[in-house]
Amino acid sequence: AQSVAQPEDQVNVAEGNPLTVKCTYSVSGNPYLFWYVQYPNRGLQFLLKYITGDNLVKGSYGFEAEFNKSQTSFHLKKPSALVSDSALYFCAVRVIGGSYIPTFGRGTSLIVHP
Amino acid sequence: SAVISQKPSRDICQRGTSLTIQCQVDSQVTMMFWYRQQPGQSLTLIATANQGSEATYESGFVIDKFPISRPNLTFSTLTVSNMSPEDSSIYLCSVGGTGFQETQYFGPGTRLLVL
């Protein structure tokens, strides 16, 4: 079985400050990890993914995520938040070589204050 | 990447009626996926639609309630039948992610409110 936890329903950060959106996972095997963003009244947009290799993955809009195998985490980060980053963020996981159907977290609402 | 469009983008429907949602992809794909996103909740896979065969439904979803068509490799429809207020959700069409290192892409969603 595979699962994803996003422990924070909402994250508040001031514009210009660094942001972190947390994600932990549980899988039997090697994980394939994703982050998606959903802006208001829009569908999910792909941000970044981790398969193998460098634990720090860089994605769209200046976001990056760090894969930590020992902590089974894949936290999303950005050095300097923008008001336009305010959106709903989803972490997802599937097992490499397993089912192609990912498991999504419940989402974290990021609110960036001016 | 795939470009996915959905129609309608939103609708308000009366209970007991049905709504058909269309999904169009800009390239040929073997599998198309339909998800439901209920308010404040995560994405739940409804079914996988393969061209030329019956859709495969996930646990808790049945064909009578959510009939799916897949007439060709770029198009699919999902019908939400005999709607109730509990069907108020965002319905998302998706493609990709089935191959190694392949990314899954989503359409803009259909926002359904059932009164």
Boltz contact constraints between the chains, C-beta under 6 A:
constraints:
  - contact:
      token1: [A, 42]
      token2: [B, 108]
      max_distance: 6.0
  - contact:
      token1: [A, 43]
      token2: [B, 92]
      max_distance: 6.0
  - contact:
      token1: [A, 43]
      token2: [B, 106]
      max_distance: 6.0
  - contact:
      token1: [A, 43]
      token2: [B, 107]
      max_distance: 6.0
  - contact:
      token1: [A, 43]
      token2: [B, 108]
      max_distance: 6.0
  - contact:
      token1: [A, 43]
      token2: [B, 109]
      max_distance: 6.0
  - contact:
      token1: [A, 44]
      token2: [B, 106]
      max_distance: 6.0
  - contact:
      token1: [A, 46]
      token2: [B, 103]
      max_distance: 6.0
  - contact:
      token1: [A, 51]
      token2: [B, 101]
      max_distance: 6.0
  - contact:
      token1: [A, 100]
      token2: [B, 97]
      max_distance: 6.0
  - contact:
      token1: [A, 100]
      token2: [B, 98]
      max_distance: 6.0
  - contact:
      token1: [A, 101]
      token2: [B, 45]
      max_distance: 6.0
  - contact:
      token1: [A, 104]
      token2: [B, 42]
      max_distance: 6.0
  - contact:
      token1: [A, 104]
      token2: [B, 43]
      max_distance: 6.0
  - contact:
      token1: [A, 106]
      token2: [B, 42]
      max_distance: 6.0
